[in-house]
Amino acid sequence: MNDKFVTGSVSGEVHVWNDTNLVTSKPIHKKTIYSIYVKDNVIFTGGKDNFIFILDESLNEKRKIDVSKLKIYQTSMTFPV
């Protein structure tokens, strides 16, 4: 994916681009995509639907993680001024 880049949409679609040309597009999330990370031809997406998807460069699903079922604890930190 060296010459390509990935974008997401408010409707949950992931788009792969080569310069200004759309290479492929696929609906992945049911709601807005908030984050995208690409490493070694693997695409990670996170969305408002509480799922993280792991995709290959052709947008085929490799794994789907339901974040709402994970035990994640929010912490806050304060720093002296």
C-alpha positions as CSV (number, residue, x, y, z in Angstrom):
1,M,0.0,0.0,0.0
2,N,3.0,2.3,-0.4
3,D,1.4,4.4,-3.1
4,K,-2.1,4.3,-1.7
5,F,-4.0,5.9,1.1
6,V,-7.2,5.0,3.0
7,T,-10.1,7.1,4.1
8,G,-13.3,6.5,5.9
9,S,-16.8,8.0,5.7
10,V,-19.6,9.0,8.1
11,S,-21.7,6.3,6.5
12,G,-19.1,3.6,7.5
13,E,-17.4,3.0,4.1
14,V,-13.7,2.5,3.8
15,H,-12.1,3.9,0.6
16,V,-8.7,3.0,-0.8
17,W,-7.1,5.6,-3.1
18,N,-4.2,5.8,-5.5
19,D,-3.5,9.5,-6.0
20,T,-6.9,10.9,-6.9
21,N,-8.3,7.6,-8.2
22,L,-10.6,5.5,-6.1
23,V,-9.2,1.9,-6.2
24,T,-11.8,0.2,-4.1
25,S,-14.6,1.0,-1.6
26,K,-16.6,-1.1,0.8
27,P,-19.2,-0.6,3.6
28,I,-17.5,-1.9,6.7
29,H,-19.0,-0.1,9.7
30,K,-22.7,0.6,10.4
31,K,-21.9,4.1,11.6
32,T,-19.2,6.8,11.3
33,I,-15.6,5.7,11.1
34,Y,-13.5,7.6,13.7
35,S,-10.1,6.2,13.1
36,I,-7.9,4.4,10.6
37,Y,-4.4,3.0,11.0
38,V,-2.4,1.2,8.3
39,K,0.6,-1.0,9.0
40,D,2.3,-3.6,6.8
41,N,-0.7,-3.7,4.3
42,V,-3.2,-4.3,7.2
43,I,-5.9,-1.7,7.8
44,F,-7.4,-1.1,11.3
45,T,-10.6,0.9,11.6
46,G,-12.6,2.0,14.6
47,G,-16.1,3.3,14.4
48,K,-19.0,4.8,16.3
49,D,-20.6,1.3,16.1
50,N,-18.2,0.1,18.8
51,F,-16.3,-2.2,16.5
52,I,-12.7,-2.4,15.4
53,F,-12.2,-4.1,12.1
54,I,-8.9,-5.6,10.8
55,L,-8.8,-5.7,7.0
56,D,-6.5,-6.7,4.3
57,E,-5.6,-4.3,1.5
58,S,-8.5,-5.5,-0.6
59,L,-10.9,-4.6,2.3
60,N,-11.6,-8.2,3.2
61,E,-12.4,-8.7,6.9
62,K,-9.7,-10.5,8.9
63,R,-11.1,-9.9,12.3
64,K,-13.9,-7.9,14.0
65,I,-13.7,-6.9,17.6
66,D,-16.7,-5.7,19.6
67,V,-15.2,-3.0,21.9
68,S,-18.4,-2.9,24.0
69,K,-17.6,-6.3,25.3
70,L,-14.1,-5.5,26.4
71,K,-13.4,-4.4,30.0
72,I,-11.9,-1.0,29.4
73,Y,-11.6,1.4,32.3
74,Q,-11.3,5.1,31.9
75,T,-8.6,6.8,34.0
76,S,-7.8,10.4,34.4
77,M,-4.5,12.0,35.3
78,T,-3.8,15.4,36.7
79,F,-0.5,17.1,36.4
80,P,0.8,19.8,38.7
81,V,0.8,23.3,37.2
